[in-house]
Amino acid sequence: MATNTNEHVASLRPSYDFPLSSVAKDLGSRGLVYRAICAGSRVLDIGCDTGRFGEALRLEKDCIVDGIEPCLAAAETARTRLNRVFFRSVENEHSLNGLTDYDAILFLDVLEHLQNPWAVLRSALRTLQPGGTIYVVVPNIAHISVVRRLLQGRFEYTNYGTMDRTHLRWFTRKSLRKDLEDAGFVNVEIHAISSVPYLQFESFLSKFLVDQLGKILADLLSGSIIGHGQKPADPQA
């Protein structure tokens, strides 16, 4: 059943293989994750797609980057960019068996596509070395654009964005924190990338307004949610 589901999702899957701009300067979710990862880290990128983000870590921060990708065509491309790529689905507590001692694990816009993200998070905990960090990026289902449509009685899927038709799960800031803590992660922190309708113009004033409104109305105006937490340190260390 899982294989059929993955094949169905792959048939709906848009292509994301386009060059990244300078991710080191990016103000979005990937830029924040990129800057948080220490140079020389051993990284596992879950749902690595064609490996563009991992390649930036490998070439610019001297990281060792392995990937997991359930789409064969994307996995084959990623193998030209990352150290290792495993072609497999990620759906349960055994999905990461055989992979250990990573400094960082990435789920960048991945959890929302999984049938059982909670089991996968528990598997990720075991895959990290003690003190290692998980980084999760998910869309915010509480965003005002979704709430507005719900108040109109609309629940419509799209090709991209929060209501992407391949999404199976949805998250808010509070639910993501709980999911990470329930999986066993400690020192969990949740951040948000503001997305204010009609205020995304490239000017100082609009950026200032987006920043301030995003702080005041974080749940309603967060486009992407970023969560990170650590595997508890080895008590024997």
N, C-alpha and C positions, 0 to 999 in steps of 0.2 A: 504493500500500500504506500509506504514512504517513497519508493522509487517512482511510482506513478504520479504521486503528488509533486515530486521534484521535477519530473518531466513536464507536468502541466505548468508549473511555475516558470520553468525555463522557456516554455513557449510564449509566455506573456512578458518575459524579461526584456526590458529595453537595454540597449548597448550603452555602457558608460566609458568606453575606451577612448578617452580624449586626453590630450596633454594637460597636465596640471600647470597652472601658473605658479609663481613662487609660493609654495606652500608655507615657507618659513615666514612670509609676510601676511599670509591669509588671515583675515579677521574672523572667519567662520569656524565651524566645529573642527574641521580637519587641521586648520592652522593651530588651534589651541592644543589639540592632541599631539601634533608634530613637535611643538615646542616643549611639551611636557616630558617627552621621552628622552632619556639620557643617551648621549652618544655612546656607541659601543654596546648597546643593549641587545639582548637576544629576544626577538619579537615574534609572536604568532599572530598573523592577521587572518581572522575568521571571516570567510566571505570576501576574499581578497580581490575578487573580480579579475581584471587583467593585470593586477600588480602595480598600478601606477603609484599609489601611495607608498607601498612598501619599497618600491624602487627608490623613491626620494629618500626614505630613511636609510637605505643601504648605501646609496652613493654619497649623500650629503652628511650623514651622521655616523657612518661606519658601523651601522647596525647589521646584525645577522637576522634576516627576515625570512621566515617560513610562512606559507599561506595554505589555507584550506578553501577550496572552491568546488561547489557542486555542479557547475556548468562546465562541461568538457572543453568547449571551444575557448572559454575564458581562462580555464586552468592551463591549457596548452600555451596560451600567450603569456600568462603570468610566469611560467617556467623559464621564460627568456629574461625575466626581470628580477626574480627573487632567488634566494638560495635553494629552497626546496618548495614544491607545491604538492599537496595531497589532494587528489580528486576523490572527494567523498561528501556525503550529506552530513549535516549536523542537526540532530534532532532529539538526542536523549543523553542520559548520564554516561553512556559508553562512547559517545561520538569522538572524544579526544583521547581515547585509550592509546597508550604507547607514546604519547607526547608529554614531555616533562621538563621542568626546570627553566621555564621561560621567565624573563624579567618583566615582560609586558605582554598582555593579550588584548587584541583589538576587536571590537564588535562595532564597526562603523556603518550604521544604517543596516543592521543585519537582524537584530532580535525580533523586530516587527514582522519578519518574514517566516519565523519559525513556529512550528506547531507547539513545541514545548520549550520555550526559552528558559523557563525556571530550572529544568533539569540540565540544560546546557550550561547555565551559569554555575551550577554545582560541579559539573565536569571541569569547567574552566578553573575553578578554585584549586582543584587537585593538580592541574597542569602547570600552574605557576610555582616558582620556587618561593620559599618563605619570604615574606616581605615584598613579593612581586605585586604588580599593579594591573588591574583591569581597567580598560577605557571603553565606555559604551556611548554611542550616539544614537538617539532615536528621535523620531518626530513627536511633537507635542499634540496629543489629541484634544487638549483643552484650549487650543488656540482659538481666538475670537472668530476666525473665518469658518471653523468647523461648528462652533457653538451657534453662530448665526444661522447656518444652514439647518442645524437640528431644530432650532426654534421655528423654522419654516416648514418643518416636517420632512426635510430632505436628508438622505444619507446616500450620496452618490460617489461612486468610484471614479478615479481618473487614471491617466497613464503615468503621472509623476506626483510627487509631493506626499503630504500626510495621508491622503485617501488613495494612494497608489493601489491599484486593483490586486497586487500581489501581497499586500499586507494582511496578515492573519491576526496580529495582536496590536494593541495600542497602549500607550503609556502617558502618564503625567509625571511631573517632578516628584510628587509624593510616592506614587506607585513604583517608580524606578528605584528610589532610595530603599523602599521596603524590599523589593525584589533582590537587590544587591546584598542587603543586610541578612535577609532570610537565607541566601545562598552561602553565608558564612564570611562575607567580606567585612573588614573593619575600616575605620577612618574614611567612611563613605562621604563624598562630597558631590553635590549636584549643582551644575551651572546651566545657564540658559543663553541661547543666542536669540536676541530680540528680532522679531519680524513684525513691523507695524505697517498695516496696509496704507498705501498712498504716501509713505514717508521713506522710501528707499532710494531717494535721489542722492547723487554724489555731491553733497555740500556740507559745510561745517554745521550749519543750523539743523539740517535734517538728521545728521548723525547724532548731534547733541540731543534732539528731541527723541529719537529712537532709543538712545541710551537711557534717558531719564524715564520715559514711559515704560520701558522694559523693566526697570527696577521697581517702579510703583505697581505695575500690573503684570508681574512676571508670569503668572499662570496663563493669562489671556493673550499675552503678547510674545510668548516664547515660541519660536519656530522649531528649532532643534534643542534637545535636552542632552547635556553631556554629564555622564556620571562616571566617577572613578572611585575605586576602593582598593584595599590591599589584602593580600592573604596574610593571616596572622603570622608573626615572626615565629620561627622555630624556638620553642621553649628551652631546647637543649643548647641553643647557640650561645 
